[in-house]
Each structure stands twice: as C-alpha cells, then as structure tokens.
C-alpha cells in the first residue's frame, strides 16, 4: 500500500451545509467541467511501515500548516467529477440550484412514493452483494435488529457477515470487526467495503458487522429531547453512548477479539464509549475522527447560518421540506459521491445507493440533532475530545485522508500521547482521499483494514 505517514516530535427554513457525511454530506457540489450522471433509477506492535508495503513519504508534521491544508482542501478535485468534502458552512440557495441534479422529476416523484419503506430499500441494496440474501461459497449474512430498550422497543439495526463455519469455531478463535458510520450516514455506506474486505482474504474466523447508530439509518428513531440545553451536552452524549454499550453488551463480544472501525462522528462516540466502558473492544481504528481538536484557523461562517445552527435546525430539512423534489436534490450529491469508481459502483449500485441515501436523509429526524450539541458551525468541536483523552484506554489507529478537512494535528498529538502511556497507537494518511476515505480511496482503505485484521490476530492472542 502507498500511504503517507506523518511523524512528529514530541431566507426560509431551507438551508444546507457545505459538508460531508460526518456533518451532512453536502448535497451542494460545485459543477465540474465533465460531470457525469450516475443516478438513473431505483505481543509487540509492528511499526506503521508494516502497514505500508511501499516506501511511505515521512514528513515533519510541523511543516504542514493549517493554511496549506485548507488551501488543498478548497482546491482538490479527485478524478474529474469527484470532489472531497469541506467543513460545514452556509451555501446560498442560488448556488445550490445552479448545480447538476441528474435525477428526473418523474424519478424523484416515484422515490417520494416509496420513501418510507426503508427496510425494503436497504434489503434491495444489500441484495446486490454476492452473499445476501443467499449465502455464497464462503459467507452468509443477515439483517438483524438488537433491542436496546425493552420498555420502548428501541433497537439497533445491523448487517452481519460471517464465514459458513463460524458458529462451529471455538469461542477463543472467533474475531469481530465492527463498523460504525458517521453523522447523517447509515451502515450501508460501507456495504461495498464489506464485500471487498471479505474477498481480499477469506477470513474463516472473523464476523463482520456494520451498524446503524440509534436515530440513524434503519435503527429506531426516537424523539430527540430538544429540551436539553446545549450546556448539558453530556446528557446527549450519554444517550448514544449508553445505546452502544447496551448493543455491545448484549452481543457479548470478547474485548480482546474485537476490532472497531469508526468514521467521523462515529469515532467521537466510540472514544466516549471507551472512556466510560473501557472493556468493550481492544482496538479502535478511527477514520477521519470528528470533534478531536480546535483548528488554529476556523472556517468563516455566515451569520444567518450560525443562527440556524444555534437553533438546531437540521440540515436535512431541505430534503424533507422539498417533498417529492427531495430525491432530485439529493441526486446532486449522490451522483458525485458514488461516481468516482464506476468499476466499484455499477449503475444499479449507484441507483440503489442513491435511493437508500435519500430515504435515510428524508426519514424522521432523530439522531441528527446531536450535532449541534457537540460541534459549532464549521465542524469545530465545542468540547474537544483531546481534553478528555487522559481517560481513554485503548490501542488505536488514527487515519486521515491526505486532503482531509479535519484537524489532523489533534489526532497526531493524541496518538503520540497514547504511545507515551504504553498503548499501541499509529497515525497514517491515505493518499488521494478526503474525509470519506472509505469511498475516496476505496482500494487502499480496504487493504488497510485487511492489514489491520491480520495485525490484530498476531498482536492479541
């Protein structure tokens, strides 16, 4: 793999964010000169160099300035019509409506009619995988709901993939790989990664699980407690931390056999989960983690956007209030986000993934309202996790895109601090990628995860 590793020394209610899936993957995307339409229808620690089979470029983190990173982020454009993400900031409606929305109005109206059938939409998307709903030569899979509150019936939706012989293995031979998505996303955003990871190596002793956070995707969407003031953000944190703890506890994963991969806001919650319940998993791979540190230079935020943010007006309002035009507007984002690698996402994949994205964006608002308790406009953390890492007890891999808009220096410092305390902790950057590393550089991300699975087996006996 070719990775870059950094080493260091010690008008109305309608609005949209210029962000990516951590903080609402922006439907607004600048038009490119050759854009294409894609939505047509429904032990010891090995060094980081062991992950990078080719020679990595090692640079001094102090040589990379925030200004330089922001300049890269504002200009980078990957594979013609594919753009990396930027921090959440206001975008004028005139600019939104000037973009390319490849979906027809007729298709958008048809999607509106079936928008509430999230379970079927998810099922149809996952049915494109070779091992669902029928098993393949090596794997079987299922969609499963784990009840986390017996009184309310709230549940976590999950997708499980396991080798055909997994249940016959001794408990000490079983391993678990768990994916936790970011803000505004759902577990199906990883579905092609799961397929590729399973096929890169036939893992006979790993069960792979991707979950929907409470209030997201096809998990329960309970009413959000809007009466909690922003200053009591820890109460909101606890809602999601406790739901995850219950899910982990009910599944009885052995900590020393469990590897977690979390993206963005999913990493924020995973860190909090470990701080409160340190015995749930052995290692955490954080992919462009959110809420770690405050950047030296903050993004400029329009006053109107800041006011809406402070009122906790959801960025998904545009989709919901657009009625039958919602899918049309979402297609401006999905056609770009899932179009980089057409050999990975076929036209059918892109169409089904668009419908899935529209349906979860349009669904009842719930977990999305957490965002404004944790972050200020521009994705700047209100209570940076770097100040709470002293209570964190877990081996880690901090993974950023080379063009990531997240503040990387905070992650690098956290990694170094954890190493100084005796934990295994590495920091890497994956080239040709931004915030959505798992999509931006699909192949290298998958290779990294497989490498970490192999490393996990040899490190934790």
Secondary structure, DSSP 8 states (H G I E B T S, - for coil): --EEEEE-----S---BSB-GGG-B-S-----TT-------------GGGT-SS--EEEEGGGS-HHHHHHHHHH--BTTTB-------B--HHHHTTS---S-HHHHHHHHHTTT-HHHHHHHHHTTSTTSSS--SSEEEEEEEEES-TTT--EEEEEEEEETTGGGS-GGG-EEEEEE--TT--GGGGHHHHHHHHHHS--SSEEEEEE--TTSTTS------TTS-GGGHHHHHHHHHHHHHHHHHHHT--GGGEEEEEETHHHHHHHHHHHH-TTS-SEEEEES-SSS---SS-----HHHHHHHHTT--TTHHHHHTGGGHHHHHHHHHHHHT-S-TTTS-HHHHHHHHHHHHHHHHS---GGGGHHHHEETTTEESS-GGGTGGG---EEEEEEETT--S-HHHHHHHHHHHHHTT--EEEEEESS--S-HHHHTHHHHHHHHHHHHHHHHHH--
